[in-house]
Amino acid sequence: MKFPGTCIVCNEKIEINEIGLWAKGLGVKHEKCAEINELQCIVCGGPAGCQQCEFQEICDIANVSQFCMCKNCSEQKTPFDSYQKTTNKKFPIINS
């Protein structure tokens, strides 16, 4: 890192000269935090927020549905409609 930052996964400092993984518009992560499995939001494609999920301690990411939603998308006006439209568009065979 050329500049100090805060990890978007663990909220801890990332110091200058420490390895950090940065993505424009998303932020920076520690190298070790990037290795943590995180599902993508089925609606927006961003991180689903696995590290803050209320079910994190009992969730087996490898064996659960990969169709999770992030907090932001789930708090929209009609989250279920967004969920349905996205899954229908991405997986039309499901609703055939």
MMTF fields as JSON, N, C-alpha, C and O atoms, coordinates in Angstrom:
{
  "mmtfVersion": "1.0.0",
  "mmtfProducer": "UNKNOWN",
  "numBonds": 383,
  "numAtoms": 384,
  "numGroups": 96,
  "numChains": 1,
  "numModels": 1,
  "chainsPerModel": [1],
  "groupsPerChain": [96],
  "chainIdList": ["A"],
  "bondAtomList": [4, 2, 8, 6, 12, 10, 16, 14, 20, 18, 24, 22, 28, 26, 32, 30, 36, 34, 40, 38, 44, 42, 48, 46, 52, 50, 56, 54, 60, 58, 64, 62, 68, 66, 72, 70, 76, 74, 80, 78, 84, 82, 88, 86, 92, 90, 96, 94, 100, 98, 104, 102, 108, 106, 112, 110, 116, 114, 120, 118, 124, 122, 128, 126, 132, 130, 136, 134, 140, 138, 144, 142, 148, 146, 152, 150, 156, 154, 160, 158, 164, 162, 168, 166, 172, 170, 176, 174, 180, 178, 184, 182, 188, 186, 192, 190, 196, 194, 200, 198, 204, 202, 208, 206, 212, 210, 216, 214, 220, 218, 224, 222, 228, 226, 232, 230, 236, 234, 240, 238, 244, 242, 248, 246, 252, 250, 256, 254, 260, 258, 264, 262, 268, 266, 272, 270, 276, 274, 280, 278, 284, 282, 288, 286, 292, 290, 296, 294, 300, 298, 304, 302, 308, 306, 312, 310, 316, 314, 320, 318, 324, 322, 328, 326, 332, 330, 336, 334, 340, 338, 344, 342, 348, 346, 352, 350, 356, 354, 360, 358, 364, 362, 368, 366, 372, 370, 376, 374, 380, 378],
  "bondOrderList": [1, 1, 1, 1, 1, 1, 1, 1, 1, 1, 1, 1, 1, 1, 1, 1, 1, 1, 1, 1, 1, 1, 1, 1, 1, 1, 1, 1, 1, 1, 1, 1, 1, 1, 1, 1, 1, 1, 1, 1, 1, 1, 1, 1, 1, 1, 1, 1, 1, 1, 1, 1, 1, 1, 1, 1, 1, 1, 1, 1, 1, 1, 1, 1, 1, 1, 1, 1, 1, 1, 1, 1, 1, 1, 1, 1, 1, 1, 1, 1, 1, 1, 1, 1, 1, 1, 1, 1, 1, 1, 1, 1, 1, 1, 1],
  "groupList": [{"groupName": "MET", "atomNameList": ["N", "CA", "C", "O"], "elementList": ["N", "C", "C", "O"], "formalChargeList": [0, 0, 0, 0], "bondAtomList": [1, 0, 2, 1, 3, 2], "bondOrderList": [1, 1, 2], "singleLetterCode": "M", "chemCompType": "L-PEPTIDE LINKING"}, {"groupName": "LYS", "atomNameList": ["N", "CA", "C", "O"], "elementList": ["N", "C", "C", "O"], "formalChargeList": [0, 0, 0, 0], "bondAtomList": [1, 0, 2, 1, 3, 2], "bondOrderList": [1, 1, 2], "singleLetterCode": "K", "chemCompType": "L-PEPTIDE LINKING"}, {"groupName": "PHE", "atomNameList": ["N", "CA", "C", "O"], "elementList": ["N", "C", "C", "O"], "formalChargeList": [0, 0, 0, 0], "bondAtomList": [1, 0, 2, 1, 3, 2], "bondOrderList": [1, 1, 2], "singleLetterCode": "F", "chemCompType": "L-PEPTIDE LINKING"}, {"groupName": "PRO", "atomNameList": ["N", "CA", "C", "O"], "elementList": ["N", "C", "C", "O"], "formalChargeList": [0, 0, 0, 0], "bondAtomList": [1, 0, 2, 1, 3, 2], "bondOrderList": [1, 1, 2], "singleLetterCode": "P", "chemCompType": "L-PEPTIDE LINKING"}, {"groupName": "GLY", "atomNameList": ["N", "CA", "C", "O"], "elementList": ["N", "C", "C", "O"], "formalChargeList": [0, 0, 0, 0], "bondAtomList": [1, 0, 2, 1, 3, 2], "bondOrderList": [1, 1, 2], "singleLetterCode": "G", "chemCompType": "PEPTIDE LINKING"}, {"groupName": "THR", "atomNameList": ["N", "CA", "C", "O"], "elementList": ["N", "C", "C", "O"], "formalChargeList": [0, 0, 0, 0], "bondAtomList": [1, 0, 2, 1, 3, 2], "bondOrderList": [1, 1, 2], "singleLetterCode": "T", "chemCompType": "L-PEPTIDE LINKING"}, {"groupName": "CYS", "atomNameList": ["N", "CA", "C", "O"], "elementList": ["N", "C", "C", "O"], "formalChargeList": [0, 0, 0, 0], "bondAtomList": [1, 0, 2, 1, 3, 2], "bondOrderList": [1, 1, 2], "singleLetterCode": "C", "chemCompType": "L-PEPTIDE LINKING"}, {"groupName": "ILE", "atomNameList": ["N", "CA", "C", "O"], "elementList": ["N", "C", "C", "O"], "formalChargeList": [0, 0, 0, 0], "bondAtomList": [1, 0, 2, 1, 3, 2], "bondOrderList": [1, 1, 2], "singleLetterCode": "I", "chemCompType": "L-PEPTIDE LINKING"}, {"groupName": "VAL", "atomNameList": ["N", "CA", "C", "O"], "elementList": ["N", "C", "C", "O"], "formalChargeList": [0, 0, 0, 0], "bondAtomList": [1, 0, 2, 1, 3, 2], "bondOrderList": [1, 1, 2], "singleLetterCode": "V", "chemCompType": "L-PEPTIDE LINKING"}, {"groupName": "ASN", "atomNameList": ["N", "CA", "C", "O"], "elementList": ["N", "C", "C", "O"], "formalChargeList": [0, 0, 0, 0], "bondAtomList": [1, 0, 2, 1, 3, 2], "bondOrderList": [1, 1, 2], "singleLetterCode": "N", "chemCompType": "L-PEPTIDE LINKING"}, {"groupName": "GLU", "atomNameList": ["N", "CA", "C", "O"], "elementList": ["N", "C", "C", "O"], "formalChargeList": [0, 0, 0, 0], "bondAtomList": [1, 0, 2, 1, 3, 2], "bondOrderList": [1, 1, 2], "singleLetterCode": "E", "chemCompType": "L-PEPTIDE LINKING"}, {"groupName": "LEU", "atomNameList": ["N", "CA", "C", "O"], "elementList": ["N", "C", "C", "O"], "formalChargeList": [0, 0, 0, 0], "bondAtomList": [1, 0, 2, 1, 3, 2], "bondOrderList": [1, 1, 2], "singleLetterCode": "L", "chemCompType": "L-PEPTIDE LINKING"}, {"groupName": "TRP", "atomNameList": ["N", "CA", "C", "O"], "elementList": ["N", "C", "C", "O"], "formalChargeList": [0, 0, 0, 0], "bondAtomList": [1, 0, 2, 1, 3, 2], "bondOrderList": [1, 1, 2], "singleLetterCode": "W", "chemCompType": "L-PEPTIDE LINKING"}, {"groupName": "ALA", "atomNameList": ["N", "CA", "C", "O"], "elementList": ["N", "C", "C", "O"], "formalChargeList": [0, 0, 0, 0], "bondAtomList": [1, 0, 2, 1, 3, 2], "bondOrderList": [1, 1, 2], "singleLetterCode": "A", "chemCompType": "L-PEPTIDE LINKING"}, {"groupName": "HIS", "atomNameList": ["N", "CA", "C", "O"], "elementList": ["N", "C", "C", "O"], "formalChargeList": [0, 0, 0, 0], "bondAtomList": [1, 0, 2, 1, 3, 2], "bondOrderList": [1, 1, 2], "singleLetterCode": "H", "chemCompType": "L-PEPTIDE LINKING"}, {"groupName": "GLN", "atomNameList": ["N", "CA", "C", "O"], "elementList": ["N", "C", "C", "O"], "formalChargeList": [0, 0, 0, 0], "bondAtomList": [1, 0, 2, 1, 3, 2], "bondOrderList": [1, 1, 2], "singleLetterCode": "Q", "chemCompType": "L-PEPTIDE LINKING"}, {"groupName": "ASP", "atomNameList": ["N", "CA", "C", "O"], "elementList": ["N", "C", "C", "O"], "formalChargeList": [0, 0, 0, 0], "bondAtomList": [1, 0, 2, 1, 3, 2], "bondOrderList": [1, 1, 2], "singleLetterCode": "D", "chemCompType": "L-PEPTIDE LINKING"}, {"groupName": "SER", "atomNameList": ["N", "CA", "C", "O"], "elementList": ["N", "C", "C", "O"], "formalChargeList": [0, 0, 0, 0], "bondAtomList": [1, 0, 2, 1, 3, 2], "bondOrderList": [1, 1, 2], "singleLetterCode": "S", "chemCompType": "L-PEPTIDE LINKING"}, {"groupName": "TYR", "atomNameList": ["N", "CA", "C", "O"], "elementList": ["N", "C", "C", "O"], "formalChargeList": [0, 0, 0, 0], "bondAtomList": [1, 0, 2, 1, 3, 2], "bondOrderList": [1, 1, 2], "singleLetterCode": "Y", "chemCompType": "L-PEPTIDE LINKING"}],
  "groupTypeList": [0, 1, 2, 3, 4, 5, 6, 7, 8, 6, 9, 10, 1, 7, 10, 7, 9, 10, 7, 4, 11, 12, 13, 1, 4, 11, 4, 8, 1, 14, 10, 1, 6, 13, 10, 7, 9, 10, 11, 15, 6, 7, 8, 6, 4, 4, 3, 13, 4, 6, 15, 15, 6, 10, 2, 15, 10, 7, 6, 16, 7, 13, 9, 8, 17, 15, 2, 6, 0, 6, 1, 9, 6, 17, 10, 15, 1, 5, 3, 2, 16, 17, 18, 15, 1, 5, 5, 9, 1, 1, 2, 3, 7, 7, 9, 17],
  "groupIdList": [1, 2, 3, 4, 5, 6, 7, 8, 9, 10, 11, 12, 13, 14, 15, 16, 17, 18, 19, 20, 21, 22, 23, 24, 25, 26, 27, 28, 29, 30, 31, 32, 33, 34, 35, 36, 37, 38, 39, 40, 41, 42, 43, 44, 45, 46, 47, 48, 49, 50, 51, 52, 53, 54, 55, 56, 57, 58, 59, 60, 61, 62, 63, 64, 65, 66, 67, 68, 69, 70, 71, 72, 73, 74, 75, 76, 77, 78, 79, 80, 81, 82, 83, 84, 85, 86, 87, 88, 89, 90, 91, 92, 93, 94, 95, 96],
  "secStructList": [7, 7, 1, 7, 3, 3, 5, 6, 6, 6, 7, 7, 3, 3, 7, 6, 6, 1, 7, 3, 3, 3, 3, 6, 6, 6, 3, 3, 3, 3, 2, 2, 2, 2, 6, 1, 7, 7, 7, 5, 7, 6, 6, 6, 7, 1, 5, 7, 7, 4, 4, 4, 7, 6, 6, 6, 6, 6, 7, 7, 4, 4, 4, 1, 7, 1, 7, 7, 7, 7, 2, 2, 2, 2, 6, 1, 1, 1, 2, 2, 2, 2, 2, 2, 2, 2, 2, 2, 2, 2, 7, 4, 4, 4, 4, 7],
  "xCoordList": [0.848, 0.0, 0.894, 1.872, 0.541, 1.248, 0.677, 1.371, -0.592, -1.271, -1.954, -2.324, -2.134, -2.854, -4.335, -4.862, -4.982, -6.402, -7.065, -6.428, -8.356, -9.123, -9.746, -10.397, -9.55, -10.067, -11.595, -12.201, -12.216, -13.673, -14.276, -15.492, -13.432, -13.919, -13.861, -14.862, -12.69, -12.51, -12.467, -12.43, -12.471, -12.422, -11.156, -11.146, -10.085, -8.809, -7.932, -8.134, -6.949, -6.035, -5.173, -4.771, -4.903, -3.905, -2.825, -3.081, -1.636, -0.554, 0.189, 0.086, 0.928, 1.792, 2.78, 3.288, 3.048, 3.935, 3.351, 4.01, 2.157, 1.481, 0.764, 0.375, 0.588, -0.111, -1.61, -2.176, -2.238, -3.678, -4.226, -3.545, -5.435, -6.076, -7.151, -8.105, -6.996, -7.875, -8.708, -8.213, -9.973, -10.848, -11.571, -12.179, -11.502, -12.121, -13.609, -14.331, -14.047, -15.451, -15.838, -16.912, -14.984, -15.291, -14.452, -14.969, -13.168, -12.277, -11.116, -10.764, -10.528, -9.318, -9.525, -10.273, -8.846, -8.913, -7.498, -6.588, -7.315, -6.065, -5.976, -6.996, -4.786, -4.602, -5.308, -5.969, -5.17, -5.793, -7.322, -8.006, -7.859, -9.31, -9.908, -11.078, -9.127, -9.607, -9.797, -10.525, -9.15, -9.252, -10.533, -10.885, -11.227, -12.46, -13.545, -13.734, -14.252, -15.335, -16.458, -16.897, -16.907, -18.025, -18.899, -18.404, -20.176, -21.108, -21.322, -21.129, -21.721, -22.073, -23.573, -24.343, -23.984, -25.402, -25.969, -25.416, -27.041, -27.656, -28.209, -28.311, -28.567, -29.182, -28.135, -28.155, -27.218, -26.267, -24.886, -24.102, -24.576, -23.288, -22.182, -21.075, -22.459, -21.468, -21.389, -22.095, -20.541, -20.449, -21.782, -22.447, -22.167, -23.439, -23.372, -24.407, -22.174, -22.051, -21.949, -22.416, -21.346, -21.261, -20.648, -21.059, -19.672, -18.995, -19.905, -19.646, -20.978, -21.913, -23.257, -24.171, -23.385, -24.652, -25.029, -24.174, -26.31, -26.781, -26.647, -26.678, -26.502, -26.377, -24.938, -24.706, -23.972, -22.576, -22.058, -21.368, -22.37, -21.814, -22.37, -21.716, -23.555, -24.148, -24.198, -24.656, -23.724, -23.77, -22.585, -21.443, -22.859, -21.821, -21.843, -22.555, -21.056, -21.108, -21.022, -21.687, -20.228, -20.063, -21.333, -21.504, -22.23, -23.41, -24.744, -25.792, -24.732, -25.994, -26.298, -25.45, -27.505, -27.872, -26.927, -26.583, -26.518, -25.622, -26.407, -25.824, -27.711, -28.582, -28.889, -30.054, -27.884, -28.071, -28.175, -27.769, -28.726, -28.807, -28.023, -27.953, -27.435, -26.743, -27.772, -28.942, -27.323, -28.204, -28.834, -30.024, -28.035, -28.539, -29.693, -30.734, -29.517, -30.575, -31.795, -32.928, -31.568, -32.69, -33.502, -34.627, -32.94, -33.657, -34.306, -34.84, -34.267, -34.918, -36.436, -36.933, -37.158, -38.62, -39.292, -40.204, -38.845, -39.441, -38.341, -38.067, -37.707, -36.574, -36.94, -36.16, -38.094, -38.46, -38.654, -38.268, -39.256, -39.43, -38.068, -37.883, -37.116, -35.763, -35.116, -34.483, -35.273, -34.709, -35.283, -34.544, -36.608, -37.275, -36.849, -36.544, -36.829, -36.457, -35.028, -34.748, -34.128, -32.728, -32.549, -31.869, -33.147, -32.996, -33.659, -33.138, -34.807, -35.467, -34.594, -34.527, -33.93, -33.083, -31.812, -31.403, -31.195, -29.951, -30.166, -29.315, -31.32, -31.59, -33.0, -33.872, -33.238, -34.604, -35.156, -36.372, -34.29, -34.755, -35.453, -36.279, -35.122, -35.731, -37.225, -37.975, -37.676, -39.105, -39.799, -40.875, -39.216, -39.848, -40.958, -41.601],
  "yCoordList": [-1.174, 0.0, 1.237, 1.316, 2.185, 3.463, 4.387, 5.265, 4.181, 5.006, 4.1, 2.977, 4.557, 3.732, 3.655, 4.546, 2.603, 2.436, 1.6, 1.189, 1.349, 0.521, -0.621, -0.395, -1.826, -3.02, -3.023, -2.799, -3.275, -3.297, -4.579, -4.669, -5.57, -6.831, -6.789, -7.049, -6.463, -6.53, -5.161, -5.081, -4.086, -2.707, -2.36, -1.393, -3.129, -2.817, -2.054, -2.108, -1.337, -0.524, -1.398, -2.501, -0.887, -1.462, -0.388, 0.718, -0.729, 0.249, 0.394, -0.46, 1.476, 1.701, 0.538, 0.067, 0.08, -1.048, -2.415, -3.428, -2.479, -3.753, -4.142, -3.267, -5.43, -5.873, -5.703, -6.175, -5.025, -4.826, -5.001, -4.683, -5.497, -5.692, -4.631, -4.576, -3.789, -2.655, -2.834, -3.327, -2.435, -2.432, -1.097, -0.673, -0.441, 0.873, 0.803, -0.06, 1.703, 1.766, 0.839, 0.993, -0.123, -1.056, -0.785, -0.786, -0.554, -0.303, -1.268, -1.848, -1.43, -2.237, -3.317, -3.127, -4.456, -5.575, -6.011, -5.865, -6.551, -7.242, -8.455, -8.968, -8.899, -10.101, -11.289, -12.071, -11.427, -12.552, -12.452, -13.475, -11.239, -11.059, -11.372, -11.741, -11.232, -11.538, -13.037, -13.455, -13.848, -15.302, -15.84, -17.001, -15.015, -15.445, -15.614, -14.742, -16.73, -16.964, -15.973, -15.777, -15.365, -14.422, -14.618, -14.686, -14.708, -14.845, -13.497, -12.452, -13.522, -12.301, -12.092, -13.053, -10.839, -10.498, -10.887, -10.506, -11.625, -12.073, -10.898, -10.983, -9.802, -8.656, -7.708, -7.426, -7.213, -6.195, -6.746, -6.066, -7.961, -8.567, -8.205, -8.734, -7.319, -6.941, -7.99, -8.996, -7.773, -8.714, -8.811, -7.799, -10.015, -10.215, -9.802, -9.671, -9.598, -9.172, -10.334, -10.241, -11.428, -12.636, -12.386, -13.003, -11.487, -11.255, -10.568, -10.637, -9.9, -9.232, -9.955, -9.481, -11.078, -11.802, -12.378, -12.876, -12.305, -12.84, -14.364, -14.934, -15.017, -16.474, -16.938, -18.125, -16.035, -16.348, -17.558, -18.399, -17.662, -18.737, -20.111, -21.121, -20.17, -21.469, -21.732, -22.789, -20.76, -20.884, -21.692, -21.452, -22.63, -23.383, -22.901, -23.455, -21.864, -21.185, -22.149, -21.943, -23.172, -24.114, -24.903, -25.413, -25.009, -25.858, -25.132, -25.776, -23.806, -23.063, -22.53, -22.57, -22.033, -21.398, -20.239, -19.483, -20.106, -19.013, -17.764, -16.805, -17.753, -16.647, -15.708, -15.38, -15.269, -14.33, -12.902, -12.606, -12.023, -10.594, -9.807, -10.191, -8.7, -7.823, -7.007, -6.934, -6.407, -5.615, -4.459, -4.18, -3.787, -2.647, -3.07, -2.413, -4.146, -4.609, -5.112, -4.933, -5.741, -6.269, -5.167, -5.406, -3.958, -2.84, -1.916, -0.867, -2.294, -1.504, -1.635, -2.433, -0.842, -0.781, -2.136, -2.514, -2.867, -4.17, -5.212, -5.622, -5.648, -6.568, -7.914, -8.463, -8.442, -9.742, -9.653, -10.561, -8.553, -8.365, -8.293, -8.889, -7.563, -7.465, -8.833, -9.199, -9.587, -10.94, -11.828, -12.514, -11.803, -12.621, -12.245, -13.116, -10.949, -10.497, -10.906, -11.35, -10.755, -11.093, -12.585, -12.996, -13.401, -14.85, -15.338, -16.238, -14.754, -15.138, -14.787, -15.544, -13.644, -13.205, -14.06, -14.451, -14.344, -15.11, -16.598, -17.282, -17.1, -18.538, -18.775, -19.212, -18.499, -18.625, -20.049, -20.235, -21.041, -22.431, -22.791, -23.703, -22.078, -22.341, -22.123, -22.855, -21.146, -20.782, -21.287, -20.797, -22.249, -22.781, -23.737, -24.282],
  "zCoordList": [0.0, 0.0, 0.0, 0.743, -0.835, -0.834, 0.232, 0.742, 0.563, 1.554, 2.558, 2.214, 3.802, 4.766, 4.39, 3.724, 4.812, 4.526, 5.594, 6.563, 5.412, 6.337, 5.549, 4.529, 6.012, 5.352, 5.374, 6.421, 4.222, 4.142, 4.72, 4.892, 5.021, 5.588, 7.117, 7.785, 7.668, 9.127, 9.801, 11.029, 9.016, 9.524, 10.286, 11.047, 10.1, 10.739, 9.764, 8.551, 10.312, 9.5, 8.595, 8.967, 7.411, 6.509, 6.39, 5.913, 6.823, 6.895, 5.566, 4.685, 5.442, 4.286, 4.19, 5.207, 2.98, 2.657, 3.006, 2.772, 3.547, 3.795, 2.497, 1.723, 2.254, 1.05, 1.252, 2.238, 0.311, 0.34, -1.067, -2.043, -1.179, -2.479, -2.645, -1.868, -3.659, -3.863, -5.121, -6.134, -5.058, -6.231, -6.28, -5.297, -7.421, -7.596, -7.254, -7.753, -6.415, -6.026, -4.892, -4.309, -4.567, -3.477, -2.241, -1.124, -2.432, -1.3, -1.3, -2.327, -0.133, 0.005, 1.068, 2.027, 0.878, 1.83, 2.159, 1.342, 3.367, 3.669, 2.751, 2.289, 2.496, 1.686, 2.342, 1.658, 3.664, 4.375, 4.372, 4.347, 4.398, 4.39, 3.023, 2.93, 1.979, 0.633, 0.436, -0.465, 1.267, 1.154, 1.77, 1.558, 2.527, 3.175, 2.119, 1.271, 2.172, 1.22, 1.46, 2.594, 0.412, 0.5, -0.72, -1.845, -0.5, -1.608, -2.269, -1.647, -3.528, -4.239, -4.134, -4.125, -4.056, -4.067, -5.427, -6.459, -5.439, -6.689, -7.487, -8.711, -6.816, -7.492, -8.073, -9.271, -7.235, -7.705, -8.048, -8.71, -7.612, -7.907, -6.933, -7.035, -5.995, -4.984, -3.888, -3.948, -2.885, -1.778, -1.036, -0.816, -0.655, 0.033, 1.504, 2.156, 2.024, 3.419, 4.378, 5.513, 3.944, 4.765, 6.146, 7.129, 6.22, 7.507, 8.519, 9.72, 8.052, 8.961, 9.043, 9.718, 8.374, 8.317, 9.681, 10.414, 10.008, 11.287, 11.363, 12.454, 10.224, 10.194, 9.99, 9.758, 10.071, 9.77, 10.542, 9.966, 11.819, 12.636, 12.281, 12.542, 11.695, 11.364, 9.863, 9.428, 9.064, 7.608, 7.087, 7.477, 6.221, 5.526, 4.073, 3.236, 3.786, 2.492, 1.312, 0.297, 1.433, 0.322, 0.032, -1.075, 1.019, 0.854, 0.888, 0.852, 0.957, 0.971, -0.412, -1.303, -0.588, -1.849, -2.118, -1.209, -3.344, -3.731, -4.108, -4.614, -3.873, -4.267, -3.109, -2.883, -2.375, -1.271, -1.792, -2.916, -0.959, -1.268, -0.232, 0.936, -0.673, 0.265, 1.043, 0.667, 2.114, 2.967, 2.19, 2.343, 1.357, 0.598, -0.324, -0.35, -1.067, -1.968, -1.205, -1.654, -0.056, 0.72, 1.391, 1.831, 1.472, 2.097, 1.065, 1.426, -0.204, -1.251, -1.112, -0.316, -1.894, -1.789, -2.032, -1.297, -3.06, -3.395, -3.577, -4.705, -2.491, -2.629, -3.255, -4.033, -2.933, -3.493, -5.006, -5.742, -5.463, -6.911, -7.61, -8.671, -7.015, -7.586, -7.627, -8.617, -6.552, -6.455, -7.565, -8.271, -7.704, -8.72, -10.138, -10.952, -10.426, -11.767, -12.104, -13.217, -11.138, -11.39, -11.602, -12.542, -10.746, -10.902, -12.184, -12.842, -12.549, -13.806, -15.008, -15.977, -14.941, -16.04, -16.14, -17.233, -14.988, -14.989, -15.204, -15.772, -14.741, -14.803, -15.334, -14.582, -16.607, -17.161, -17.107, -17.082, -17.09, -17.065, -15.742, -15.703, -14.674, -13.367, -13.427, -12.783, -14.174, -14.23, -15.478, -15.82, -16.162, -17.372, -17.029, -17.926]
}
